[in-house]
Amino acid sequence: MKPRTVLAMHLTLDQREAFIHWLQANGCRWQVPAEARIITTGNYVIVPCWNIRTIKQARTLWPKNIRDWQPTVKVRRFKIRHPLSQDFS
């Protein structure tokens, strides 16, 4: 797969859903921010993810007293097991 950068905020809703399903097929089980810059390099995809896995976990762990708090972002790297069928660049 050729190297490319995909900005999640520039994708349409259908493209974003297809891209998220592709990330999940390659092992991404974390929430991806809407303004994420997703990089594919040869055999790997590099994704900035929040440190929460589900929306329920976000609601229960979200502090109620701190209004400006955001979940921490961790950059994760996944091996591409299923090739991307569409061109999102």
Secondary structure, DSSP 8 states (H G I E B T S, - for coil): ---EEEEGGGS-HHHHHHHHHHHHHTT--S---TT-EEEEETTEEEEEEES--SHHHHHHHS-SS-SS----EEEEEEE--S---S---
